[in-house]
Amino acid sequence: MQHSFGWPLGNSTGDGSFLYHYGDNLVTVGFVVHLNYANPYIAPFEELQRFKTHALVRDTFAGGKRIGYGARAITEGGYQSVPKLAFPGGVLIGCAAGFVNVPRIKGTHNAMLSGMLAAGHVAQALAAGRANDELASYEEEWRASPIGRDLWKVRNAKPLWSKLGTTLGIGASGLDMWTNTFGFSLLGTLGHGKSDADCLKPAAQCVPIAYPRPDGKLTFDRLSSVFLSNTNHEEDQPVHLRVADPALQKSSEHDVYAGPSARYCPAGVYEWVEEGGSPPRFVINAQNCVHCKTCDIMDPYQIITWVPPEGGGGPNYDGM
């Protein structure tokens, strides 16, 4: 098992990697990019390809074969970012609720604890003859539970990383977590400042990134990778990625930010196509979608909305 951060994105953009060995000559590799990055030319998929070229990991993949691919957005805002958890007839638990302990790279423990906590409150509600109402008691209890105590101690790690960069941010968050073992923080509780979508800078203020072409042995293209996710949507179904205002998408996402959707999407769903001198046209290849929800998070004006696809289509991950 190997974890890393800081390369290839450097100090200004949060990142991390994992490399897990398992089974007979099997390895799984992943690369995490914090979505509050500023440069709209960053492409997380391409950063994964660059990561694999590092001298410490490239030999692990030598002579290997890709057997799977997938992507998802991780809810890593922590204690300050947990949403409303209860709604009529259901609750959010685990990673969907944002219970990941990011600096400790742990989430399974809180996922199980939240499932147990929710089940207890469901049992109480059923015993009282209730149905289809809101489990307010679950909402009220999680912060006082082991989940809340776990996330409280590390609540400033992600805000410090975002505000101070990787080098200073990791150091400061380590000190803050140490003081929290004694039940207090010199910093109180920091906020995240702004949403991920608000962090993008206009393209005119940034330098384009020239990513190398994939070699087909160690580094690969997106579309052949998406094929390995076993994604399937009926091509004649309604598009499940809805753009509220196409004109605004052109004037903002394309004209101001140079079309970051074509780069932040790990599945090649979005394209800005120019044909015969006509104005750029926004094309959505919805059949490629692996349901990572990055577009819903990253669109600068928040006018792309992911909705469940018809028939539950999407990736069919094997061994992930």
MIDREN-974921 format. One line per 10 residues: their letters; for each residue x, y, z of N, C-alpha, C, O. Coordinates in steps of 0.05 Angstrom, whole numbers. Example, Ala and Ser with C-alpha at 12.3 -4.5 7.8 and 13.67 -1.06 7.14 Angstrom:
! residues 2
AS = 264,-114,156,246,-90,156,264,-66,156,285,-66,169 ~ 257,-45,142,273,-21,143,258,1,157,268,23,161
END
This chain:
! residues 320
MQHSFGWPLG = 17,-24,0,0,0,0,18,25,0,36,27,16 ~ 12,43,-18,27,68,-20,8,92,-23,-11,90,-38 ~ 14,114,-9,0,139,-13,20,161,-17,42,160,-8 ~ 11,182,-32,28,205,-37,11,229,-41,-13,228,-46 ~ 24,253,-40,12,277,-48,33,297,-57,57,293,-49 ~ 26,317,-72,45,338,-80,57,336,-107,70,355,-117 ~ 53,313,-121,64,311,-148,43,295,-165,33,275,-156 ~ 38,304,-190,52,325,-205,40,353,-203,50,371,-217 ~ 20,357,-187,6,383,-187,20,405,-171,14,428,-174 ~ 39,398,-154,53,418,-139,39,429,-115,21,416,-105
NSTGDGSFLY = 48,452,-106,39,463,-80,11,476,-81,-3,476,-61 ~ 4,488,-104,-20,505,-105,-46,489,-108,-67,500,-103 ~ -44,464,-117,-68,448,-122,-67,423,-106,-48,407,-108 ~ -87,418,-89,-87,394,-73,-90,369,-89,-106,368,-108 ~ -75,349,-82,-77,323,-97,-69,300,-78,-61,305,-55 ~ -72,276,-87,-63,253,-72,-66,228,-89,-80,229,-110 ~ -52,207,-81,-53,183,-97,-55,159,-78,-48,160,-55 ~ -64,137,-89,-62,111,-75,-54,89,-95,-60,90,-118 ~ -39,70,-84,-30,48,-100,-32,23,-82,-17,20,-63 ~ -51,6,-88,-56,-18,-71,-50,-43,-86,-60,-47,-109
HYGDNLVTVG = -35,-61,-74,-28,-86,-86,-46,-108,-74,-50,-108,-49 ~ -57,-125,-90,-75,-146,-80,-76,-169,-99,-69,-166,-123 ~ -84,-192,-89,-87,-215,-107,-61,-224,-120,-40,-218,-110 ~ -64,-237,-143,-41,-246,-158,-34,-226,-180,-47,-224,-200 ~ -12,-211,-175,-3,-191,-194,-24,-171,-202,-25,-162,-225 ~ -40,-163,-182,-60,-143,-187,-53,-117,-171,-43,-119,-149 ~ -59,-95,-183,-54,-69,-169,-76,-50,-178,-85,-50,-201 ~ -85,-34,-159,-104,-13,-165,-91,14,-159,-79,18,-138 ~ -93,33,-178,-81,59,-175,-103,80,-178,-120,78,-194 ~ -101,101,-161,-120,123,-163,-106,149,-158,-86,150,-143
FVVHLNYANP = -117,170,-170,-105,197,-166,-128,216,-160,-148,217,-174 ~ -125,231,-138,-146,249,-129,-137,278,-134,-115,285,-128 ~ -155,293,-146,-150,322,-150,-171,338,-135,-195,333,-140 ~ -163,355,-118,-182,372,-104,-195,391,-124,-182,405,-139 ~ -221,391,-124,-236,406,-144,-237,436,-140,-251,450,-154 ~ -224,446,-119,-223,475,-115,-198,487,-129,-186,506,-119 ~ -189,474,-151,-166,485,-165,-173,510,-181,-197,515,-186 ~ -153,526,-187,-158,552,-200,-154,552,-230,-169,566,-245 ~ -136,536,-240,-129,536,-269,-149,519,-285,-150,495,-281 ~ -165,531,-302,-185,516,-317,-173,496,-337,-187,480,-349
YIAPFEELQR = -147,498,-342,-134,480,-360,-125,454,-348,-116,436,-362 ~ -128,451,-322,-122,426,-308,-141,404,-317,-165,409,-319 ~ -131,381,-323,-147,358,-331,-140,335,-312,-119,322,-315 ~ -157,328,-293,-151,307,-273,-143,281,-286,-125,267,-276 ~ -157,272,-307,-150,247,-320,-121,248,-330,-106,228,-327 ~ -113,270,-342,-86,272,-352,-65,273,-329,-43,264,-332 ~ -73,284,-306,-55,285,-284,-50,256,-273,-28,250,-264 ~ -71,239,-275,-67,211,-268,-46,198,-286,-29,183,-277 ~ -48,204,-312,-28,193,-331,0,203,-324,19,187,-326 ~ 2,228,-317,29,239,-310,39,226,-285,63,220,-283
FKTHALVRDT = 22,222,-266,30,209,-240,42,182,-245,62,175,-232 ~ 31,167,-264,41,140,-269,69,139,-280,82,119,-281 ~ 79,162,-290,106,163,-302,128,169,-281,151,169,-287 ~ 120,173,-256,140,178,-235,158,154,-231,148,131,-232 ~ 183,159,-225,202,137,-223,195,118,-200,203,94,-202 ~ 181,127,-180,175,109,-157,152,90,-163,149,70,-148 ~ 137,95,-184,113,78,-189,113,66,-217,99,46,-222 ~ 127,78,-236,124,69,-264,132,40,-268,119,26,-284 ~ 151,30,-254,159,2,-257,138,-18,-248,137,-41,-257 ~ 120,-8,-230,98,-25,-221,80,-33,-244,69,-55,-244
FAGGKRIGYG = 77,-15,-264,59,-20,-286,72,-32,-311,59,-38,-330 ~ 98,-35,-310,113,-44,-333,103,-72,-342,102,-90,-325 ~ 95,-75,-367,85,-100,-377,57,-107,-368,48,-130,-374 ~ 44,-89,-354,17,-95,-344,-5,-90,-365,1,-80,-387 ~ -29,-96,-357,-52,-93,-375,-75,-79,-359,-80,-87,-336 ~ -87,-59,-371,-110,-47,-358,-134,-66,-358,-140,-79,-378 ~ -147,-68,-335,-171,-86,-334,-196,-71,-324,-217,-83,-324 ~ -193,-46,-315,-216,-32,-306,-210,-2,-304,-187,6,-303 ~ -231,14,-302,-228,43,-300,-253,54,-288,-275,44,-293 ~ -251,74,-271,-274,88,-260,-267,115,-249,-243,121,-247
ARAITEGGYQ = -287,130,-241,-282,157,-230,-306,164,-213,-328,156,-218 ~ -301,181,-193,-322,191,-176,-312,216,-162,-288,220,-158 ~ -331,233,-153,-325,255,-136,-327,247,-107,-346,233,-99 ~ -307,255,-91,-306,248,-63,-316,272,-46,-306,294,-50 ~ -334,267,-28,-343,289,-11,-324,291,13,-326,276,32 ~ -305,310,11,-284,311,31,-283,337,47,-262,344,58 ~ -305,351,47,-305,376,62,-306,373,92,-299,391,107 ~ -314,349,101,-312,343,130,-335,354,146,-357,359,136 ~ -329,359,172,-349,366,192,-366,390,183,-390,390,187 ~ -353,410,171,-367,435,164,-385,432,139,-402,449,134
SVPKLAFPGG = -381,410,124,-395,407,98,-416,385,98,-428,380,77 ~ -421,373,120,-442,352,121,-469,364,116,-477,383,130 ~ -484,355,96,-510,366,89,-532,357,108,-527,342,127 ~ -556,367,102,-579,356,117,-581,327,111,-581,319,87 ~ -584,310,131,-581,281,128,-608,267,126,-610,245,115 ~ -629,278,137,-655,264,139,-675,278,121,-677,302,119 ~ -691,261,108,-713,271,92,-736,251,94,-731,228,102 ~ -760,258,87,-783,239,91,-778,213,77,-775,211,53 ~ -776,191,93,-773,165,82,-744,156,78,-740,133,68 ~ -724,172,85,-697,163,81,-676,180,95,-683,201,106
VLIGCAAGFV = -651,171,94,-629,186,105,-604,183,88,-603,164,71 ~ -585,200,91,-559,197,78,-539,185,99,-539,193,122 ~ -523,166,90,-503,153,107,-477,151,92,-476,155,68 ~ -455,145,106,-430,139,94,-418,162,78,-421,185,85 ~ -405,155,56,-391,175,40,-410,195,27,-403,218,22 ~ -435,186,21,-455,204,10,-462,226,29,-470,248,21 ~ -458,221,55,-464,241,75,-439,259,81,-442,279,95 ~ -416,252,69,-392,267,74,-377,260,99,-364,277,111 ~ -378,234,107,-366,226,132,-337,215,128,-327,201,145 ~ -324,223,106,-297,214,101,-278,231,118,-279,255,120
NVPRIKGTHN = -259,217,132,-238,230,147,-214,233,128,-198,214,125 ~ -212,256,115,-193,259,93,-164,257,102,-149,242,89 ~ -154,271,123,-126,268,130,-118,240,138,-94,233,136 ~ -137,224,148,-130,197,156,-137,177,134,-133,153,138 ~ -147,187,112,-153,170,88,-171,147,97,-166,124,90 ~ -192,153,112,-210,133,122,-239,141,118,-245,164,121 ~ -255,122,111,-284,128,109,-301,104,115,-324,107,123 ~ -290,80,113,-306,56,117,-316,55,146,-339,46,150 ~ -300,63,165,-309,61,193,-333,78,198,-352,70,211 ~ -333,103,188,-356,121,192,-380,113,175,-403,117,183
AMLSGMLAAG = -375,100,152,-397,90,136,-412,69,151,-436,69,152 ~ -397,50,164,-410,29,179,-424,41,204,-446,33,210 ~ -410,59,218,-422,71,242,-448,86,235,-467,85,250 ~ -448,101,213,-472,116,205,-495,98,198,-518,104,204 ~ -488,75,184,-509,56,178,-521,44,203,-545,41,205 ~ -504,38,223,-514,27,249,-531,48,264,-552,42,275 ~ -521,73,263,-535,95,277,-563,99,264,-583,101,278 ~ -563,100,237,-589,104,223,-608,81,228,-632,85,232 ~ -597,56,227,-614,32,232,-627,33,259,-650,25,262 ~ -612,42,279,-624,44,306,-647,63,307,-668,57,320
HVAQALAAGR = -645,86,294,-667,105,294,-690,96,276,-713,102,283 ~ -684,81,255,-706,70,239,-721,50,255,-746,49,255 ~ -707,33,270,-720,13,287,-738,26,308,-761,17,313 ~ -729,48,320,-745,62,339,-770,74,326,-792,73,338 ~ -767,85,302,-790,96,288,-811,75,281,-835,79,284 ~ -801,52,271,-820,30,264,-834,19,289,-858,13,288 ~ -819,17,311,-832,8,336,-853,27,346,-872,19,359 ~ -850,53,339,-870,73,347,-893,75,327,-911,92,330 ~ -892,58,306,-913,59,286,-911,81,265,-930,88,252 ~ -887,93,264,-883,115,245,-875,104,217,-866,82,215
ANDELASYEE = -880,120,197,-873,112,169,-871,137,152,-888,155,154 ~ -851,138,134,-848,159,114,-845,187,125,-849,207,111 ~ -837,189,151,-832,215,162,-801,220,163,-786,204,152 ~ -793,241,175,-765,249,175,-751,240,202,-762,245,223 ~ -728,226,199,-714,217,223,-697,239,235,-673,239,232 ~ -711,258,247,-697,281,258,-678,273,280,-657,286,285 ~ -684,251,294,-666,242,316,-639,234,305,-619,238,319 ~ -638,221,282,-612,214,269,-597,239,262,-573,241,267 ~ -610,259,251,-598,284,244,-586,298,269,-564,309,268 ~ -600,296,291,-591,310,315,-569,295,329,-553,308,344
EWRASPIGRD = -566,269,326,-548,253,342,-520,250,330,-501,245,345 ~ -517,252,303,-492,243,291,-468,260,302,-446,249,304 ~ -471,285,307,-449,302,316,-438,293,344,-415,297,350 ~ -456,283,360,-448,273,387,-439,244,387,-430,234,407 ~ -441,231,364,-434,203,361,-404,201,356,-391,221,352 ~ -393,176,355,-365,172,347,-358,185,320,-335,193,315 ~ -378,186,302,-373,198,275,-366,228,279,-346,237,268 ~ -383,242,294,-379,270,298,-353,276,313,-339,295,306 ~ -347,260,333,-322,264,348,-298,259,330,-278,273,333 ~ -300,240,312,-278,234,294,-273,257,274,-250,265,270
LWKVRNAKPL = -294,267,263,-291,289,243,-285,316,256,-272,333,244 ~ -294,319,281,-288,345,295,-258,349,298,-249,372,296 ~ -243,328,304,-215,331,309,-199,339,284,-178,351,287 ~ -210,333,261,-195,339,236,-209,360,219,-204,363,195 ~ -227,375,231,-245,394,216,-230,416,201,-240,426,181 ~ -206,423,211,-191,445,199,-171,436,178,-158,452,165 ~ -168,410,175,-147,400,157,-151,409,128,-133,419,115 ~ -175,404,117,-180,411,90,-181,442,85,-169,451,66 ~ -193,458,103,-192,487,99,-163,498,99,-156,515,84 ~ -146,487,117,-118,496,118,-103,488,93,-88,504,82
WSKLGTTLGI = -108,464,83,-95,455,58,-103,474,35,-86,482,19 ~ -129,481,34,-139,498,12,-128,526,14,-120,538,-6 ~ -126,537,38,-118,565,42,-88,568,40,-78,589,29 ~ -72,549,50,-43,553,52,-27,537,31,-3,540,30 ~ -40,520,16,-25,503,-3,-16,477,10,-19,474,34 ~ -5,460,-6,2,433,4,23,434,26,20,422,47 ~ 45,448,22,68,447,41,60,459,68,62,445,89 ~ 52,484,68,45,498,93,19,487,104,16,484,129 ~ 0,480,87,-26,471,96,-25,445,110,-38,441,131 ~ -9,426,100,-6,400,113,8,403,140,0,390,159
GASGLDMWTN = 28,420,141,42,424,166,24,437,187,24,428,210 ~ 9,458,179,-9,471,198,-32,453,207,-39,453,230 ~ -42,437,188,-64,419,196,-54,397,215,-69,388,232 ~ -30,388,211,-18,369,230,-17,380,258,-23,366,277 ~ -8,405,260,-6,418,287,-34,421,299,-39,416,322 ~ -53,429,282,-81,433,291,-93,407,301,-106,406,321 ~ -88,385,286,-99,359,294,-86,349,320,-99,336,336 ~ -60,356,324,-47,348,349,-59,362,373,-64,350,393 ~ -65,389,370,-78,403,392,-106,392,397,-116,392,420 ~ -119,383,376,-146,373,379,-147,346,394,-168,339,405
TFGFSLLGTL = -124,333,396,-124,309,413,-128,316,442,-135,299,458 ~ -123,341,449,-127,351,476,-154,365,479,-159,377,500 ~ -170,365,458,-197,375,460,-201,404,452,-222,415,458 ~ -181,417,440,-184,445,432,-168,450,407,-150,435,399 ~ -175,473,394,-160,482,370,-154,511,374,-172,527,380 ~ -129,519,369,-123,548,370,-137,564,348,-139,588,350 ~ -146,550,328,-159,563,305,-189,563,306,-202,575,289 ~ -200,549,326,-230,547,326,-239,528,304,-227,507,300 ~ -259,537,289,-269,521,267,-268,538,242,-282,558,240 ~ -251,531,223,-248,547,198,-269,539,178,-278,517,177
GHGKSDADCL = -276,559,162,-294,554,139,-278,547,114,-254,552,113 ~ -292,538,94,-279,531,69,-277,555,50,-262,554,30 ~ -290,577,56,-288,601,40,-307,603,18,-325,621,18 ~ -305,586,-3,-323,587,-25,-325,560,-38,-310,541,-32 ~ -344,557,-56,-349,531,-68,-327,525,-88,-312,543,-97 ~ -325,499,-96,-305,491,-116,-309,506,-142,-290,514,-155 ~ -334,510,-151,-340,523,-176,-330,552,-176,-323,562,-197 ~ -330,565,-153,-322,593,-151,-292,596,-151,-282,619,-152 ~ -277,574,-150,-248,576,-148,-234,579,-175,-212,588,-176 ~ -248,571,-197,-236,574,-223,-230,603,-230,-246,620,-226
KPAAQCVPIA = -207,607,-242,-199,634,-252,-206,635,-282,-205,614,-295 ~ -211,658,-293,-214,661,-322,-190,650,-336,-167,653,-326 ~ -194,639,-359,-172,627,-374,-150,647,-381,-126,640,-383 ~ -158,672,-385,-138,693,-392,-118,697,-370,-96,708,-375 ~ -124,689,-345,-105,693,-323,-88,668,-318,-72,668,-300 ~ -91,647,-335,-78,622,-330,-62,613,-354,-65,623,-377 ~ -44,595,-349,-26,584,-371,-37,557,-379,-40,539,-363 ~ -42,553,-405,-50,527,-415,-30,505,-409,-6,511,-407 ~ -39,481,-405,-21,458,-398,-20,440,-423,-40,431,-433 ~ 4,435,-432,8,417,-455,13,389,-444,36,382,-437
YPRPDGKLTF = -7,372,-443,-4,345,-434,7,327,-457,-1,331,-480 ~ 26,309,-450,37,292,-471,16,272,-482,-2,265,-468 ~ 20,263,-506,3,243,-518,7,216,-504,30,210,-496 ~ -14,201,-500,-11,175,-487,5,156,-504,4,156,-529 ~ 21,139,-491,38,120,-506,24,92,-509,35,75,-523 ~ 1,88,-497,-14,63,-500,-2,40,-484,-12,17,-486 ~ 19,45,-469,31,25,-452,29,32,-423,21,15,-406 ~ 38,56,-416,36,66,-389,15,87,-385,1,88,-365 ~ 12,103,-406,-8,125,-405,-29,120,-427,-22,109,-448 ~ -54,128,-422,-75,121,-440,-94,144,-445,-93,164,-431
DRLSSVFLSN = -111,142,-465,-131,162,-471,-157,157,-455,-161,135,-444 ~ -174,177,-453,-198,175,-437,-218,155,-449,-230,139,-434 ~ -223,156,-475,-245,140,-486,-239,110,-484,-258,95,-479 ~ -215,102,-489,-209,73,-486,-211,65,-457,-217,42,-450 ~ -206,84,-438,-208,78,-410,-238,75,-402,-245,57,-387 ~ -255,93,-413,-283,92,-407,-295,65,-416,-313,55,-403 ~ -285,55,-438,-294,29,-448,-291,7,-426,-308,-11,-424 ~ -270,10,-410,-264,-10,-389,-282,-7,-365,-282,-24,-347 ~ -297,15,-364,-316,19,-341,-343,5,-346,-360,4,-329 ~ -346,-8,-370,-370,-22,-377,-395,-4,-375,-416,-13,-368
TNHEEDQPVH = -391,21,-383,-413,40,-382,-433,35,-404,-425,30,-427 ~ -458,36,-398,-479,31,-418,-503,48,-413,-515,47,-391 ~ -510,65,-432,-535,79,-433,-548,75,-460,-534,75,-480 ~ -574,72,-460,-587,71,-486,-584,98,-500,-590,119,-488 ~ -574,98,-525,-567,123,-538,-591,140,-545,-588,164,-550 ~ -615,128,-546,-639,145,-553,-654,154,-529,-676,165,-531 ~ -643,150,-505,-657,159,-480,-652,189,-477,-632,200,-488 ~ -669,203,-461,-664,232,-456,-638,236,-442,-629,220,-425 ~ -624,258,-450,-599,265,-438,-603,271,-408,-620,287,-401 ~ -587,258,-391,-590,261,-362,-572,283,-351,-572,288,-327
LRVADPALQK = -558,297,-368,-541,320,-360,-553,345,-373,-551,349,-397 ~ -566,360,-356,-583,382,-366,-569,409,-363,-559,416,-341 ~ -569,425,-385,-557,451,-384,-580,471,-384,-596,473,-403 ~ -582,487,-363,-605,505,-359,-605,527,-379,-627,536,-388 ~ -582,537,-387,-580,561,-405,-557,557,-424,-535,565,-418 ~ -562,546,-448,-540,542,-467,-526,567,-475,-501,566,-480 ~ -540,589,-477,-527,615,-485,-507,623,-463,-485,633,-469 ~ -515,621,-438,-497,627,-416,-473,608,-415,-451,616,-408 ~ -478,583,-422,-456,564,-422,-435,572,-443,-411,569,-438 ~ -444,582,-465,-426,591,-486,-410,616,-477,-386,617,-480
SSEHDVYAGP = -424,635,-466,-412,660,-459,-394,658,-434,-376,675,-430 ~ -399,639,-417,-384,636,-393,-364,613,-394,-340,617,-394 ~ -375,589,-394,-358,565,-393,-338,564,-416,-315,557,-412 ~ -347,572,-440,-329,572,-463,-313,597,-466,-288,596,-467 ~ -326,620,-467,-313,645,-473,-295,655,-451,-274,667,-456 ~ -303,651,-425,-288,661,-403,-268,640,-392,-245,647,-386 ~ -277,615,-390,-261,595,-377,-249,574,-397,-237,554,-388 ~ -251,579,-423,-239,562,-443,-249,533,-442,-234,514,-448 ~ -274,529,-435,-286,503,-436,-274,482,-418,-266,461,-427 ~ -273,487,-391,-261,467,-373,-276,440,-372,-264,420,-363
SARYCPAGVY = -301,440,-379,-316,415,-378,-304,393,-395,-306,369,-389 ~ -291,401,-417,-278,381,-435,-253,370,-422,-242,349,-431 ~ -244,382,-400,-220,373,-386,-227,360,-359,-215,340,-351 ~ -245,373,-343,-250,361,-317,-266,336,-318,-265,320,-299 ~ -281,331,-339,-297,307,-341,-278,283,-347,-263,284,-366 ~ -279,262,-330,-260,239,-334,-270,219,-355,-257,199,-358 ~ -292,226,-368,-303,206,-387,-308,217,-415,-320,204,-431 ~ -298,241,-420,-301,252,-447,-330,258,-455,-337,255,-478 ~ -346,266,-435,-374,271,-440,-378,297,-455,-395,299,-473 ~ -363,318,-448,-368,344,-459,-347,352,-480,-323,346,-478
EWVEEGGSPP = -357,365,-501,-340,376,-523,-350,403,-532,-375,407,-533 ~ -332,420,-539,-339,445,-554,-330,440,-582,-306,439,-588 ~ -349,438,-600,-344,431,-628,-347,455,-646,-368,469,-645 ~ -327,460,-663,-329,482,-682,-328,470,-710,-310,455,-717 ~ -349,476,-726,-351,464,-753,-357,486,-774,-375,502,-771 ~ -341,487,-794,-345,505,-817,-348,534,-810,-364,548,-822 ~ -333,543,-790,-335,571,-783,-358,578,-766,-362,602,-759 ~ -375,559,-759,-398,565,-742,-389,569,-713,-368,560,-706 ~ -406,583,-697,-398,586,-669,-395,559,-655,-408,540,-662 ~ -378,558,-635,-374,533,-620,-401,522,-610,-418,536,-600
RFVINAQNCV = -404,495,-612,-428,482,-603,-422,463,-581,-403,447,-583 ~ -438,464,-559,-434,447,-536,-446,420,-541,-470,418,-544 ~ -429,399,-542,-439,372,-547,-436,355,-521,-416,356,-508 ~ -458,341,-514,-458,324,-491,-460,295,-499,-481,287,-509 ~ -439,280,-495,-439,252,-501,-447,236,-476,-431,224,-463 ~ -473,238,-470,-483,228,-445,-479,198,-442,-478,188,-419 ~ -477,184,-464,-473,154,-462,-447,147,-450,-443,124,-442 ~ -427,166,-449,-401,160,-437,-401,164,-407,-382,155,-394 ~ -421,176,-395,-421,185,-368,-417,162,-348,-430,142,-349 ~ -398,166,-329,-393,147,-308,-405,156,-281,-400,145,-260
HCKTCDIMDP = -421,177,-282,-436,187,-259,-418,196,-236,-423,190,-213 ~ -396,210,-242,-378,219,-221,-388,245,-208,-380,251,-186 ~ -406,259,-222,-419,284,-212,-400,308,-212,-407,329,-201 ~ -376,306,-225,-358,329,-225,-370,353,-239,-365,376,-229 ~ -384,349,-260,-396,372,-275,-416,387,-258,-417,412,-259 ~ -431,373,-242,-451,385,-225,-437,402,-204,-449,422,-194 ~ -412,395,-197,-397,410,-176,-381,432,-189,-380,454,-177 ~ -369,428,-212,-349,446,-223,-359,467,-243,-344,486,-248 ~ -382,464,-254,-391,483,-274,-391,511,-262,-403,516,-241 ~ -377,530,-275,-373,557,-263,-398,571,-255,-399,585,-234
YQIITWVPPE = -419,569,-271,-444,582,-265,-466,563,-254,-489,571,-251 ~ -458,539,-248,-475,519,-236,-501,515,-252,-523,514,-240 ~ -499,513,-278,-523,508,-294,-523,481,-308,-541,475,-324 ~ -503,464,-301,-505,436,-309,-515,420,-285,-505,422,-263 ~ -536,404,-290,-548,388,-268,-549,359,-277,-559,352,-298 ~ -537,342,-260,-539,313,-264,-565,303,-253,-572,310,-230 ~ -580,288,-268,-604,274,-258,-601,244,-264,-586,237,-282 ~ -615,227,-249,-613,199,-254,-620,192,-283,-641,202,-293 ~ -605,175,-296,-611,168,-324,-635,149,-326,-642,136,-306 ~ -647,148,-348,-669,130,-353,-660,101,-351,-639,94,-363
GGGGPNYDGM = -674,85,-336,-668,57,-334,-644,50,-317,-635,27,-316 ~ -633,70,-303,-610,65,-285,-584,58,-299,-568,44,-288 ~ -581,67,-324,-557,61,-339,-532,74,-326,-535,93,-310 ~ -509,65,-334,-484,76,-324,-462,56,-323,-464,35,-336 ~ -441,61,-308,-419,42,-307,-426,16,-292,-443,16,-274 ~ -413,-5,-299,-416,-31,-286,-389,-40,-278,-375,-55,-291 ~ -380,-30,-255,-352,-34,-246,-348,-63,-237,-365,-75,-224 ~ -326,-74,-245,-318,-101,-237,-293,-100,-220,-272,-93,-230 ~ -295,-108,-195,-272,-108,-177,-265,-81,-166,-242,-77,-157 ~ -283,-61,-167,-277,-34,-157,-294,-28,-133,-292,-6,-122
END
